[in-house]
Amino acid sequence: MDILVSVPDNKVEFFMELVQNLKFKAEPTSKPKKKSFTPEQQEWINDLKESLEQV
């Protein structure tokens, strides 16, 4: 049986470790694609991260 699961990029390592510790056969089917942002978008993202850390 094959099961397809979507996992957020920041949780892939944790999920793979969890599945492997449960003795399931787990192999990633593809590498995550790197997203590229414009300098303006990256600045907005950085500002948002900083704001969230302050909350």
C-alpha positions in Angstrom: 0.0 0.0 0.0 1.3 3.4 -0.9 0.2 6.6 1.0 0.9 10.1 -0.2 1.2 12.6 2.6 1.9 16.3 2.2 4.2 17.6 4.9 5.3 21.2 5.4 8.9 21.8 4.5 9.9 22.7 8.0 8.5 19.4 9.4 10.0 17.0 6.8 12.9 15.9 9.0 10.7 15.3 12.0 8.1 13.4 10.0 10.7 11.2 8.3 12.4 10.4 11.7 9.0 9.6 13.2 8.0 7.2 10.3 11.4 5.6 10.3 11.3 5.0 14.1 7.9 3.3 13.6 9.7 0.8 11.2 7.8 1.9 8.1 9.6 2.2 4.9 9.9 5.9 4.2 11.6 7.4 1.2 11.1 11.0 -0.1 9.7 11.0 -3.6 11.1 14.4 -4.5 13.2 17.2 -3.1 11.4 20.3 -2.0 11.6 23.2 -4.5 13.4 26.3 -3.3 11.2 29.4 -3.5 12.8 32.6 -4.7 11.5 36.0 -3.6 12.1 39.5 -4.9 14.1 41.7 -2.5 10.9 43.5 -1.6 9.1 40.2 -0.8 12.1 39.0 1.3 12.2 42.3 3.2 8.4 41.9 4.0 8.9 38.3 5.1 11.8 39.3 7.3 9.8 42.1 8.9 6.9 39.7 9.5 9.1 37.1 11.1 10.6 39.8 13.4 7.1 41.0 14.3 5.9 37.4 15.1 9.0 36.8 17.3 8.1 39.9 19.3 4.6 38.6 20.0 
